[in-house]
Amino acid sequence: MGAATTRAAGGAPMRAATMRAAVIAALFALPCASLRRAAAPARRLAPRLQSAATAAPACTTVNVELGDRAYPIYIGDGLLTSDATTAASYLQPHVGGSQVLVVTNEVVAGHGYLDATVAALKHGDKGAKLRVETLVLPDNDDEPSEATKTLENLGVITDYAIEKALDRKCTFVALGGGVIGDMVGFAAACYVRGVNFIQIPTTLMAMVDSSVGGKTAVNSRGAKNGVLQFRFNMSAKNMVGAFYQPVAVVADVGSLNTLPERELASGVSEIIKYGLIRDAPFFEWLEREGVEAMLARDRKALIQGVEDSCRNKAEVVALDEKEGGLRATLNLGHTFGHAVETKSGYGTWLHGEAVGIGMSMAAHMSHELGWIDADLKERCIALVKKARVPAFLPLYSPMDVASFEAIMAVDKKVADGALRLILLKGALGNCVFTADYDKDVLKKTLEYYCDDAQRTRDD
């Protein structure tokens, strides 16, 4: 990676690997060669933020109830992107001191969101008293964005805060997707033993998942025989972090206007899990119209999708902040999906794409155990496909049963040598987190999904 700058606009973190191009081709039924040409500049070609403002946008607030650490999630269209007065009303009340550090990356800054955030923070009488510093982290076209979520870049953030003499009353602002949010949140937890931070997620995945709940982390490169490895190791993903809650989340679905189609679909895939594990009416809305409307960037549908997802996650986090059991159910499909991401090489699949396969596998296994009926299994798989993410492995995937078993054996949900899985059980909206299942059924599920006859089902 290059050095961080205070202002920049530039490239998207895309990886031009042949396998990744093939994944995109499978998803969108386009020739691999044409996608290799088109994929890299996809974010650069997205429309820039437009300056326009009429009436103040409507806002829905979901509260994360954690006692004296409770915080609001503001959800609406134009909360950040309409005008400085509106954005200031959501940001400034959560700035405790007189110093702010906004951290983002080149892609987000290039769309104008950094300028909008700074203008909001500096707006009016209170804003005139704030010192706002900005840090723009570079993107690397040759590596997936997760490869930039490192201890080294964590140090860039904290060192910059030290250089600017930010005190314990300062506020960090994470402006971007999940990588920025995770890294800035952990920096806030570490800097002078903890400062306030605000999440401004600009991807659908971050809005409905990583920005809510206080999980912050960076990745380690891992070590072998005590020697630090050179490149990012998926087995060391999110292994250095903390539970550290923001003071507010501002989710402006207007920022999704610049989100590439593939990343939008990845976020929609993550939304599906909430309906499957705990909210049947939400799942039915997604089936009926929600998924298609969100993929079409219908603003009302996006607001509803983000609101219902955040409401469900907030309820779970309030009951189980540090993942003692209930919160683990939010990882439906993630154990299988993480194995796919790891084996394929990080950056080949977007997170929501791998989770789509994982949810399909979880539904299949749940049915084979006799825990759900065939109709629910098929509804799950059909909705994953409707979200334009894969429900089955493609023919070129390197996954096999041995790879699944080896990777899942070191999953974070392994306890006392037993792999605990999130599986569906009973009517729609119910699930279990358990190691009490027939291991032969797990083996048969892996064999079924690794069989070439099933791989061909995803057109």
QUIPENOR-V455233 format. One record per pair of residues at least 4 apart in sequence whose C-alpha atoms are under 8 Angstrom apart, sorted by the first residue. I is the first residue (numbers start at 1). J is the second residue. If there is no record, write none. Layout:
# QUIPENOR-V455233
i:j
I:J
I:J
This chain:
# QUIPENOR-V455233
i:j
1:138
1:139
1:140
1:148
2:138
3:137
3:138
4:135
4:136
4:137
4:138
4:156
5:135
5:136
5:137
5:138
6:134
6:135
6:136
7:109
7:134
7:135
7:136
8:106
8:109
8:110
8:136
9:106
9:107
9:108
9:109
9:110
9:111
10:44
10:106
10:107
10:110
10:139
11:41
11:43
11:44
11:106
11:107
11:139
11:140
11:141
12:40
12:41
12:43
12:44
12:106
12:107
12:139
12:140
12:141
13:139
13:140
13:141
13:142
13:143
13:144
13:145
14:39
14:40
14:140
14:141
14:142
14:143
14:144
14:145
14:347
15:20
15:40
15:141
15:142
15:143
15:144
15:347
15:348
16:20
16:21
16:36
16:40
16:141
16:142
17:21
17:348
18:22
18:36
19:23
19:348
20:24
20:347
20:348
20:349
21:25
21:32
21:33
21:35
21:36
21:39
22:26
22:32
23:27
23:348
23:349
24:28
24:30
24:32
24:35
25:29
25:30
25:31
25:32
25:35
26:30
26:394
26:459
27:388
27:389
27:390
27:459
29:459
30:34
30:35
31:35
32:36
33:37
34:38
35:39
36:40
38:42
40:141
41:45
42:46
42:260
43:107
43:258
43:259
43:260
44:107
46:258
46:259
46:260
47:111
47:257
47:258
48:110
48:111
48:112
48:258
49:81
49:111
49:112
49:113
49:255
49:258
50:81
51:81
51:82
51:83
52:82
52:83
53:82
53:83
54:82
56:82
56:86
57:76
57:77
57:78
57:79
57:82
57:86
58:76
58:77
59:74
59:75
59:76
59:77
59:79
60:74
60:75
60:76
60:307
61:72
61:73
61:74
61:75
62:72
62:73
62:74
62:75
62:307
62:310
62:311
62:314
63:70
63:71
63:72
63:73
63:311
63:314
64:70
64:71
64:72
64:73
64:314
64:315
64:317
64:318
65:69
65:70
65:71
65:314
65:315
65:318
66:70
66:71
66:318
69:245
69:247
70:247
71:246
71:247
71:248
71:249
72:247
72:248
72:249
73:248
73:249
73:250
73:251
73:310
74:90
74:248
74:249
74:250
74:251
74:252
75:79
75:250
75:251
75:252
75:253
75:303
75:306
75:307
76:251
76:252
76:253
76:254
76:303
77:252
77:253
77:254
77:299
77:303
78:82
78:83
78:252
78:253
78:254
78:255
79:83
79:86
79:87
79:90
79:250
79:251
79:252
79:254
80:84
80:86
80:87
80:113
80:116
80:117
80:120
80:250
80:252
80:254
81:87
81:113
81:116
81:252
81:254
81:255
82:86
82:87
83:87
83:116
83:120
84:88
84:116
84:117
84:119
84:120
84:123
85:89
85:120
85:123
85:124
86:90
86:120
87:91
87:117
87:120
88:92
88:120
88:121
88:123
89:93
90:94
90:250
91:95
91:120
91:121
91:198
91:250
92:120
92:121
92:126
92:127
94:198
94:247
94:248
95:100
95:170
95:171
95:196
96:169
96:170
96:171
96:196
97:169
97:170
97:171
98:129
98:130
98:131
98:169
98:170
99:130
99:131
99:132
99:133
99:166
99:167
99:169
99:170
99:171
100:130
100:131
100:132
100:133
100:170
100:171
100:172
100:173
101:132
101:133
101:134
101:135
101:161
101:170
101:171
101:172
101:173
102:114
102:118
102:132
102:133
102:134
102:135
102:172
102:173
102:174
102:175
103:134
103:135
103:136
103:137
103:157
103:172
103:173
103:174
103:175
103:180
103:184
104:108
104:109
104:114
104:134
104:135
104:136
104:137
104:174
104:175
104:176
104:180
105:109
105:135
105:136
105:137
105:138
105:139
105:176
105:180
106:110
106:136
106:137
106:138
106:139
107:111
107:139
108:112
108:113
108:114
108:175
108:176
108:202
109:113
109:114
109:115
109:136
111:258
112:116
113:117
113:255
114:118
114:175
115:119
116:120
117:121
118:122
118:132
119:123
120:127
121:127
121:130
121:132
122:126
122:127
122:128
122:129
122:130
122:132
123:127
123:128
124:128
125:129
126:130
133:164
135:157
135:160
139:145
139:148
140:144
140:145
143:147
143:347
144:148
144:346
144:347
145:149
145:179
145:347
146:179
146:219
146:346
146:347
147:219
147:232
148:153
148:179
149:153
149:154
149:179
149:180
149:183
149:218
149:219
150:154
150:183
150:218
150:219
150:220
150:221
151:155
151:218
151:219
151:220
152:156
153:157
154:158
154:183
154:184
154:186
154:187
154:218
155:159
156:160
157:161
157:184
157:187
158:162
158:187
158:191
159:163
160:164
161:165
161:166
162:166
166:170
167:192
168:192
168:194
168:195
169:195
169:196
170:195
170:196
171:195
171:196
171:197
171:198
172:184
172:188
172:195
172:196
172:197
172:198
173:184
173:197
173:198
173:199
173:200
174:180
174:181
174:184
174:185
174:197
174:198
174:199
174:200
174:201
175:180
175:181
175:199
175:200
175:201
175:202
176:180
176:181
176:200
176:201
176:202
176:203
177:181
177:201
177:202
177:203
177:205
177:206
178:182
178:201
178:203
178:205
178:206
178:210
178:211
179:183
180:184
181:185
181:199
181:201
181:206
181:210
181:211
181:216
182:186
182:210
182:211
182:215
182:216
182:217
182:218
183:187
183:216
183:217
183:218
184:188
184:216
185:189
185:197
185:214
185:216
185:217
185:244
185:245
185:246
186:190
186:216
186:217
186:218
186:241
186:242
186:244
187:191
188:194
188:195
188:196
188:197
189:193
189:194
189:195
189:242
189:244
190:194
191:195
196:246
196:247
197:246
197:247
197:248
198:246
198:247
198:248
198:249
198:250
199:211
199:246
199:248
199:249
199:250
200:211
200:249
200:250
200:251
200:252
201:206
201:207
201:211
201:249
201:250
201:251
201:252
202:206
202:207
202:251
202:252
202:253
202:255
202:256
203:207
203:255
203:256
203:259
203:263
203:264
203:267
204:208
204:253
204:256
204:263
204:264
204:267
204:268
204:306
205:209
205:210
205:263
205:264
205:266
205:267
205:268
205:270
205:352
206:210
206:211
206:267
207:211
207:212
207:251
207:306
207:310
208:212
208:267
208:270
208:271
208:306
208:309
208:310
209:213
209:270
209:310
209:313
210:214
210:215
211:249
212:249
212:310
212:313
212:314
213:245
213:313
213:314
213:317
213:321
214:242
214:243
214:244
214:245
214:246
215:241
215:242
215:243
215:244
215:245
216:238
216:241
216:242
216:243
216:244
217:238
217:239
217:240
217:241
217:242
218:237
218:238
218:239
218:240
218:241
219:232
219:236
219:237
219:238
219:239
219:240
220:232
220:233
220:236
220:237
220:238
220:239
220:240
221:228
221:229
221:230
221:231
221:232
221:233
221:236
222:228
222:229
222:232
222:233
222:235
222:236
223:227
223:228
223:229
224:228
224:229
232:236
233:237
234:342
234:345
234:346
235:342
243:322
252:256
253:257
253:299
253:302
253:303
254:299
255:259
256:264
256:297
257:297
259:263
259:264
260:264
261:265
261:295
262:266
263:267
263:350
264:268
264:295
265:269
265:295
265:352
265:387
265:388
265:389
266:270
266:350
266:351
266:352
266:353
266:389
267:271
267:352
268:272
268:291
268:294
268:295
268:352
268:387
269:273
269:352
269:353
269:355
269:356
269:384
269:387
269:389
270:274
270:352
270:355
270:356
271:275
271:305
271:306
271:309
272:276
272:283
272:286
272:383
272:384
273:277
273:330
273:332
273:359
274:278
274:279
274:282
274:283
274:309
274:312
274:313
274:330
275:279
275:280
275:281
275:282
275:283
275:284
275:428
275:429
276:280
276:283
276:380
276:424
276:428
276:429
276:430
276:431
277:329
277:330
277:332
277:424
277:428
277:429
277:430
277:431
278:312
278:428
278:429
278:430
278:431
279:283
279:312
279:428
279:429
280:284
280:428
280:429
281:285
282:286
282:308
283:287
284:288
285:289
285:290
286:290
286:291
286:292
286:383
287:291
287:383
289:293
290:294
290:301
290:305
291:295
291:386
291:387
292:296
292:386
292:387
293:297
293:298
293:301
293:302
294:298
294:299
294:301
294:302
294:305
295:387
297:301
297:302
298:302
299:303
300:304
301:305
302:306
303:307
304:308
305:309
306:310
307:311
308:312
309:313
310:314
311:315
312:316
313:317
313:330
314:318
315:319
316:320
316:321
316:326
316:327
317:321
317:322
317:327
319:326
320:324
320:325
320:326
320:327
321:327
322:327
323:327
323:328
324:328
325:329
325:433
326:330
326:433
327:331
328:422
328:433
329:422
329:431
329:432
329:433
331:335
331:422
332:358
332:359
332:362
332:421
332:422
332:423
333:337
333:355
333:356
333:357
333:358
333:359
333:360
333:361
333:362
333:422
334:338
334:354
334:355
334:358
334:359
335:339
335:358
335:408
335:411
335:421
336:340
336:354
336:355
336:357
336:358
336:361
336:362
336:404
336:408
337:341
337:351
337:354
337:355
337:356
337:357
337:358
337:359
338:342
338:354
338:355
339:343
339:403
339:404
339:407
339:408
340:344
340:354
340:399
340:404
341:345
341:346
341:347
341:348
341:349
341:351
341:354
342:346
342:407
343:398
343:399
343:403
344:348
344:349
344:397
344:398
344:399
349:353
349:354
350:354
351:355
352:356
352:389
353:357
353:389
353:390
354:358
354:390
355:359
356:360
356:384
356:389
356:390
356:391
357:361
357:390
357:391
357:392
357:393
358:362
358:391
359:363
359:380
359:381
359:391
360:364
360:377
360:380
360:381
360:384
360:391
360:392
361:365
361:445
361:449
362:366
362:422
362:423
362:424
363:367
363:372
363:376
363:377
363:380
363:381
363:423
363:424
364:368
364:377
364:445
365:369
365:423
365:441
365:442
365:445
366:370
366:371
366:372
366:423
366:424
366:425
367:371
367:372
367:373
367:374
367:377
368:441
369:437
369:438
369:441
371:424
371:425
371:426
372:376
372:377
372:424
372:425
372:426
372:427
373:377
374:378
375:379
376:380
376:428
377:381
378:382
379:383
380:384
381:385
381:391
382:386
383:387
384:388
384:389
384:390
384:391
385:389
385:390
385:391
390:458
391:458
392:449
392:454
392:455
392:457
392:458
393:397
393:399
393:449
393:450
393:454
393:455
393:458
394:455
394:456
394:458
395:452
395:455
395:456
399:403
399:404
399:450
400:404
400:446
400:447
400:450
401:405
401:443
401:446
401:447
401:450
402:406
403:407
404:408
404:446
405:409
406:410
407:411
408:419
409:414
409:419
410:414
411:419
413:419
413:420
413:421
414:418
414:419
414:420
415:419
415:420
418:435
419:435
420:433
420:434
420:435
420:436
421:432
421:433
421:434
421:435
422:431
422:432
422:433
422:434
423:431
423:432
423:433
423:434
424:428
424:430
424:431
424:432
425:430
425:431
425:432
426:430
426:431
437:441
438:442
439:443
440:444
441:445
442:446
443:447
444:448
445:449
446:450
447:451
448:454
449:454
449:455
450:454
450:455
451:455
452:456
453:457
